[in-house]
Amino acid sequence: MKICLILEGSYPYTYGGVATWMHGYIQALPEHTFILWVIGAHARDKGHYKYELPPNVEEVHEVFLDDALKVRAGKKDKFKLTEDEKETIERLIDCESPNWEILFDMYQRRRYNPASFLMSEEFLNILTRLCKEKYPYVAFAETFHTIRSMLLPVLYLLGREVPEADIYHTICTGYGGLLASLASYVTGHPIMLSEHGIYSREREEEIIRAQWVIPAFKRQWIRFFYMLSDAVYKRATFVTCLFENANKIQIELGADPSKCKVIPNGIRYERFCNIPYKEDDGFVDIGAVIRLAQIKDVKTLIYSFHELTGMRDNVRLHILGGVDDEEYAQECYQLVENLDIKGIKFVGQVDVVKYMEKLDFTILTSISEGQPLSVLESFAAGRPVVTTDVGCCRELIEGASGDFFGTAGYIAPPMHREGLAKAMNRMCSDRKKRIEMGQNGKRRVEKFFRHPQMMSRYNQLYNEIYYGVKW
C-alpha cells in the first residue's frame, strides 16, 4: 500500500529523536511505498536532508511555513461570505472548533488567496466585532497582527495540493494533523495519528515561557494549538501514543477511546546489548544524548553538572547530539565558559553505539518528553539513567504494572538543578549499584521495547485500515 507520512519540523531535516525513529520506521517496512509530506519552518532548508532516503520513499512534498509570508494579495480579489462561512471564520479566529469542511472548501475548491482574505473587508468586519467583545483593552493593531500571524500559516496550508495515497499517517497533531485532515477531506481516504509527545501540551509549555507572545494573547495561542489537535483527533481512524498516561490525555482532549491504541517505542536491542562496560579509570563519565534545543533544557544540565563538580572532582560530562537551535546552542557554550567548567565536552553528532563504551551512565534533563529513545538505548547498553520526571520516564526507570525487573536509575523534578545534581552524585558513588540498575534496564528493554514488536503493531493497524479486517 502507499502511505503518506506527514511530518512537522523533524525528518528528514534533523538528526535524533523522532527523525531517527522515522528513518528506522520506513526502513523496517520495505513492503510499503511511502510518500513524505513534510512541513518545515524555512524554505532555505528545501532539499537539505540529513538522511539518505530509503528506496521505498517514492516522493517528497515539502511545505515551508515562511512561504506563507511570500503570498501577495490580489488587487481584484473579492470575497462574499455566506452566513455559515462567517460563523466558521469567527470560530476559527476565536479558536472555537470551526467547521473545517467549510474551510477546506474555501481554500481547495474555491481557491481563496489567504493574503487577500486576511486584508479583506469581510475578515476585518469579523475581527473588529470580536475585538470589541474579547479584547476591548488591547490595541487593534496588536490584535490584528497576532490573529494574522496565527491564521496565515493555517490558511496557506489549506490551499496545498494533496499527494495521492491510500493512508495518511501524521506523526503529530498541529499543522501536520491539519494536513492529514485536509487529505482525508480531499481524497476520502483514512488517516492515522501517532503522537510521540502530546503536541498541544508541549506548545502550551513553550507559549507560557515565550517572550515573543504578547501576554494578552498567550491564552489564545494555547487555544489555537488545542483547536488544531481537536481537528485530527476527531477524524483519525486510529490514534496511537507511546504509554498509558499519554493515552488518557488524548482521550481528555477529545480522542475517541475506541480508536486509541498504545504502541510503546522499540529499539534495535541487538545494536546495544553487547557494549562492554567502561573500565574503572577513577573517573565517572556521564553522557547526555540530546539535541541542543530548549525543550531538552541543556542549561539546567550544565548548571546541575556544575553543582556536581562541587561535590566531587572525578566526573566528566559528554553532550552528544546535533544543534536544533543555533542561538540556544551558543548560549549553552557561553554558559560553560562563564562558569569555567572544565569537565564538559560537546561531542556533536557521533556514533552513539561506539561512544557508549566511554560512558558509565546517561542523563536526560528534558522539560517535556514522550518515551525517549535515548533512555531505552542506554538501558539496552546496561547503563542506568538519571532523568527528569516527564513523559513516561518514571515508568521506564521504575517499571510499569507487571514489570518486576527493578529500578534502573534515579528521577528528579524538571528544571531542578539541585535535585539533578544530587541524583547524579548518588549514581556516581556506587559502581556496583550502577551496574545492577543498568542490568535491570537492560532486561526491561529486552522484554518490552524491541523494534520488531513495535513495527508489527503499526503494520497491523495499516492492514486493519486498508483491508478492513482486524488481524
C-alpha positions in Angstrom: 0.0 0.0 0.0 1.0 3.6 -0.5 1.3 5.5 2.8 1.8 9.3 3.1 3.7 10.2 6.2 3.0 13.7 7.4 5.9 15.2 9.4 6.5 18.5 11.0 9.9 20.0 11.8 11.8 16.7 12.0 12.6 14.1 9.4 14.5 14.4 7.1 15.9 17.7 8.1 17.2 16.9 11.6 19.1 14.1 13.4 17.9 12.4 16.6 14.6 11.9 18.3 11.5 11.5 16.1 13.7 11.9 12.9 15.9 8.9 13.8 12.8 6.9 14.7 11.1 7.8 11.4 14.1 6.7 9.3 14.2 3.3 11.0 10.4 3.0 10.7 10.4 3.4 6.9 13.3 1.1 6.5 11.5 -1.6 8.5 8.5 -1.6 6.2 10.0 -2.3 2.7 6.7 -3.9 1.6 5.1 -0.5 1.6 5.7 2.6 -0.5 6.0 5.9 1.3 5.4 9.5 0.4 6.8 12.1 2.7 4.7 15.3 3.2 6.9 17.4 5.3 6.4 20.8 7.0 9.4 22.9 7.6 9.9 26.4 9.0 12.2 27.8 6.4 12.3 27.4 2.6 16.1 27.7 2.8 16.1 24.1 4.1 14.5 22.7 0.9 16.2 19.6 -0.2 18.8 19.7 2.5 18.2 16.3 4.1 20.3 14.8 6.9 19.5 11.3 5.8 19.8 9.3 2.6 16.2 8.4 1.9 15.3 4.7 1.9 14.5 3.2 -1.6 10.8 2.8 -0.7 10.3 6.6 -0.3 8.7 7.4 -3.7 8.2 11.2 -3.3 8.9 14.1 -1.0 6.4 17.0 -0.9 7.9 19.9 1.0 5.8 22.8 2.6 7.5 25.7 4.3 5.7 28.0 6.6 7.7 31.1 5.8 6.5 30.7 2.2 3.1 31.9 3.5 4.7 35.3 4.1 5.5 35.5 0.4 1.9 35.2 -0.8 0.8 38.5 -2.2 -2.8 39.8 -2.0 -4.5 40.1 -5.4 -5.9 43.6 -6.1 -9.0 42.2 -7.7 -9.8 39.5 -5.2 -13.3 39.9 -3.8 -15.0 37.9 -1.0 -18.7 37.5 -0.3 -19.1 35.1 2.6 -22.3 33.1 3.4 -23.6 33.2 7.0 -22.1 29.7 7.6 -18.7 30.9 6.3 -18.8 34.0 8.5 -19.6 31.9 11.5 -16.8 29.4 10.6 -14.2 32.2 10.3 -15.4 33.8 13.6 -15.0 30.4 15.3 -11.6 30.0 13.7 -10.4 33.4 14.9 -11.8 32.6 18.4 -10.1 29.1 18.3 -13.5 27.5 18.9 -13.8 24.3 16.8 -14.7 25.7 13.4 -16.4 23.8 10.6 -13.3 22.5 8.9 -15.2 21.2 5.9 -16.3 24.7 5.1 -12.7 26.0 5.4 -11.4 23.1 3.3 -13.9 24.0 0.6 -13.0 27.7 0.6 -9.3 27.1 0.1 -9.4 23.9 -2.0 -12.3 24.2 -4.4 -12.8 28.0 -4.4 -9.0 28.7 -4.1 -9.2 31.7 -1.8 -6.0 33.7 -1.6 -5.1 33.7 2.1 -3.2 37.0 2.0 -6.1 38.7 0.2 -8.7 37.2 2.5 -6.8 38.5 5.7 -6.9 42.0 4.2 -10.5 41.8 3.0 -13.4 43.9 4.4 -15.3 40.7 5.3 -12.4 39.5 7.5 -11.8 42.9 9.1 -15.5 43.3 10.0 -15.5 39.9 11.7 -12.2 40.7 13.5 -13.4 44.2 14.6 -16.6 42.7 16.1 -14.6 40.1 18.0 -12.1 42.7 19.2 -14.8 44.7 20.8 -16.2 41.7 22.6 -13.0 39.8 23.5 -10.1 42.4 23.6 -11.6 45.8 24.3 -8.5 47.0 26.1 -5.9 45.7 23.6 -4.7 47.9 20.7 -6.4 46.8 17.5 -3.0 46.7 15.6 -1.7 44.2 18.1 -4.8 42.1 17.8 -4.8 42.2 14.0 -1.1 41.2 13.7 -1.4 38.4 16.3 -4.5 36.9 14.7 -3.0 37.3 11.2 0.2 35.5 12.2 -1.9 32.8 13.8 -4.2 32.3 10.8 -1.9 32.9 7.8 0.0 29.6 8.1 -3.3 27.7 8.5 -5.0 29.2 5.5 -1.8 28.8 3.5 -1.7 25.0 4.3 -5.4 24.6 3.5 -4.6 25.5 -0.1 -1.8 23.0 -0.6 -2.1 20.2 -3.2 -2.7 16.9 -1.6 -0.4 14.0 -2.7 -2.3 10.8 -3.5 -2.0 7.9 -1.1 -4.0 5.0 0.4 -3.5 6.1 4.0 -2.3 9.4 5.5 -0.3 8.9 8.7 0.6 12.0 10.7 3.2 11.9 13.4 1.8 14.8 15.3 -1.3 17.0 15.6 -0.8 20.7 15.0 0.0 21.7 11.4 0.7 18.0 10.5 -2.7 17.0 11.8 -4.3 19.8 9.8 -2.8 18.5 6.6 -3.9 15.0 7.4 -7.5 16.2 8.0 -7.3 18.1 4.7 -6.1 15.0 2.9 -9.0 13.0 4.2 -11.4 15.6 3.1 -9.9 15.9 -0.4 -9.3 12.1 -1.1 -11.8 10.4 1.2 -9.0 8.1 2.4 -8.4 7.3 6.0 -5.9 9.0 8.4 -4.0 7.8 11.4 -2.3 9.8 14.1 0.8 8.7 16.1 1.9 11.1 18.8 5.3 10.7 20.5 4.6 13.6 22.9 1.3 15.4 23.4 1.8 18.2 20.8 -0.7 20.7 22.2 0.7 20.3 25.8 4.2 20.9 24.5 3.2 24.0 22.6 1.4 25.2 25.8 4.6 24.9 27.8 6.5 26.8 25.2 4.0 29.6 24.9 3.9 30.1 28.7 7.6 30.6 28.7 7.8 32.5 25.3 8.9 36.1 25.3 7.6 36.8 21.8 3.9 36.2 22.7 2.0 39.3 23.9 0.7 38.3 27.4 -2.9 39.2 26.5 -2.7 36.6 23.7 -1.0 33.7 25.4 -4.3 32.0 26.2 -5.4 32.5 22.6 -2.2 30.9 21.2 -2.7 27.9 23.6 -6.3 27.5 22.5 -5.1 27.7 18.9 -3.0 24.6 19.1 -5.6 22.7 21.1 -8.1 23.6 18.3 -5.7 22.1 15.6 -5.3 18.9 17.7 -9.1 18.5 18.0 -9.4 18.5 14.2 -7.4 15.4 13.7 -8.4 13.6 16.9 -12.0 13.7 15.6 -11.1 12.4 12.1 -8.5 9.8 12.7 -9.3 6.1 12.2 -6.7 5.3 14.9 -4.9 7.5 17.4 -1.7 6.0 18.9 0.6 7.0 21.6 3.6 5.6 23.5 2.3 5.0 27.0 -0.9 4.8 29.1 -0.8 8.3 30.6 -0.5 9.8 27.2 -3.5 7.8 26.1 -5.5 9.2 29.0 -4.6 12.8 28.0 -5.5 12.2 24.3 -9.0 11.0 25.5 -9.3 14.0 27.7 -8.5 16.2 24.7 -11.3 14.6 22.6 -9.9 11.4 21.0 -12.4 8.6 20.8 -11.3 5.9 23.3 -12.4 3.1 20.9 -9.9 4.4 18.4 -6.9 4.8 20.8 -4.0 2.4 20.8 -0.8 2.3 23.0 2.2 1.2 21.0 5.4 1.6 23.0 8.6 2.6 21.3 11.0 -0.1 20.3 14.8 0.0 19.7 17.2 -2.4 17.9 18.3 -4.1 21.1 21.0 -6.1 19.5 22.9 -3.0 18.5 23.5 -2.1 22.1 23.3 -5.2 24.2 26.9 -6.3 23.8 28.6 -3.0 24.5 31.3 -3.6 27.2 31.3 -1.7 30.4 33.8 1.1 30.7 36.9 0.2 32.7 37.2 1.8 36.1 39.7 4.6 35.5 38.9 6.7 38.6 36.5 8.9 36.6 32.7 8.7 36.2 31.7 9.6 32.7 28.2 10.8 32.2 26.5 11.0 28.7 23.7 13.2 27.6 22.3 12.1 24.2 20.3 15.1 23.3 19.7 17.8 20.7 20.8 21.3 21.7 17.3 22.7 22.0 15.4 24.5 24.7 12.9 21.6 25.3 15.9 19.5 26.3 16.9 22.1 29.0 20.6 21.8 28.4 21.2 24.9 30.6 19.8 23.2 33.6 22.0 20.2 32.8 25.1 22.4 32.7 24.2 24.1 36.0 23.5 20.7 37.6 26.8 19.3 36.5 28.5 22.5 37.8 26.9 21.7 41.2 28.1 18.1 40.9 31.7 19.2 40.4 31.4 21.0 43.8 30.5 17.6 45.3 33.2 15.5 43.6 36.1 16.2 41.2 36.2 12.8 39.3 33.3 13.5 36.9 33.1 14.3 33.2 30.0 15.1 31.1 29.8 14.3 27.4 27.0 16.0 25.5 26.2 14.0 22.3 24.0 15.3 19.6 23.3 17.9 16.9 22.1 21.5 17.1 18.4 22.3 16.7 18.6 25.9 17.8 21.9 27.7 17.0 21.2 30.7 19.2 20.4 28.4 22.2 23.5 26.3 21.5 25.7 29.4 21.6 24.1 30.4 24.9 25.0 26.9 26.3 28.6 27.1 25.1 28.9 30.6 26.7 27.4 29.3 29.9 30.0 26.6 30.2 32.7 29.3 29.6 31.2 31.7 32.1 31.0 29.0 34.8 34.6 27.9 33.9 33.6 24.2 33.8 36.4 22.0 32.6 34.7 18.6 32.6 32.1 19.2 29.8 32.7 18.1 26.2 30.2 19.0 23.4 30.9 16.0 21.2 28.4 16.7 18.5 26.8 14.1 16.2 28.6 10.8 16.8 28.0 7.0 16.6 26.2 6.6 19.9 26.8 2.8 19.9 30.5 3.3 19.8 30.6 6.2 22.1 28.6 4.4 24.8 31.7 2.4 25.6 33.1 5.5 27.2 30.1 6.2 29.5 29.1 4.9 33.0 25.6 6.2 32.9 23.4 8.8 31.0 21.3 11.7 31.9 18.2 13.4 30.4 17.0 16.8 31.7 14.1 17.5 29.3 11.2 19.7 30.2 8.9 17.5 28.1 9.2 14.0 26.7 7.2 11.1 25.4 9.1 7.8 25.7 12.7 8.8 24.9 14.7 6.5 22.7 17.9 7.6 24.4 16.8 6.1 27.7 15.9 2.8 26.0 19.2 2.7 24.2 21.1 3.5 27.4 19.3 0.6 29.2 20.0 -1.8 26.3 23.7 -1.0 26.8 23.4 -1.8 30.5 23.8 1.9 31.5 21.3 3.3 34.1 19.8 6.8 33.6 19.1 9.9 35.6 16.0 11.6 34.1 13.6 14.4 34.9 10.1 13.3 35.8 8.5 13.9 32.4 6.5 11.8 30.0 6.9 8.1 30.9 10.4 8.5 32.2 9.4 7.4 35.7 7.7 4.4 34.3 10.8 3.4 32.3 13.0 3.9 35.4 10.7 2.1 37.9 8.8 -0.2 35.7 5.1 -0.3 34.8 2.4 -2.7 36.1 3.5 -6.3 35.6 7.2 -5.3 35.3 9.3 -6.7 38.2 12.8 -6.0 36.8 13.6 -3.4 39.4 14.8 0.2 39.4 17.1 1.3 36.6 18.0 4.8 37.6 17.0 8.0 39.5 14.3 10.6 38.9 14.5 14.3 39.6 11.9 17.1 39.1 12.3 19.0 35.8 14.4 22.3 35.9 15.6 21.3 39.4 19.4 21.8 39.5 20.0 20.6 43.0 17.8 17.5 42.6 19.6 16.5 39.4 23.0 17.2 40.9 22.1 15.0 43.9 20.8 12.2 41.7 24.0 12.3 39.6 26.1 12.3 42.7 24.2 9.3 44.1 24.7 7.5 40.8 28.5 8.3 40.8 29.0 7.0 44.3 28.5 3.3 43.7 29.8 1.5 40.6 28.3 -1.9 41.7 24.8 -0.3 42.1 25.2 1.4 38.7 25.8 -2.0 37.0 22.9 -3.6 38.9 20.5 -0.9 37.8 21.8 -1.0 34.3 21.1 -4.7 34.1 17.5 -4.0 35.4 17.0 -1.6 32.5 18.6 -4.0 30.0 16.1 -6.8 30.9 13.2 -4.3 30.7 14.1 -3.3 27.2 14.7 -6.8 26.1 11.3 -7.8 27.3 9.1 -4.9 26.4 10.8 -2.4 24.0 12.1 -4.3 20.9 11.8 -2.7 17.4 10.2 -5.7 15.7 7.4 -5.8 18.2 6.7 -2.1 17.6 6.7 -2.4 13.8 4.4 -5.4 13.9 1.8 -3.4 15.8 1.9 -0.5 13.4 1.7 -2.8 10.4 -1.3 -4.5 11.9 -3.1 -1.1 12.1 -2.2 -0.3 8.4 -3.7 -3.7 7.4 -6.8 -3.2 9.5 -7.4 0.3 8.0 -6.6 -0.8 4.4 -8.3 -4.2 4.3 -11.0 -3.6 6.9 -10.1 -6.8 8.8 -8.7 -7.0 12.3 -5.5 -9.0 12.1 
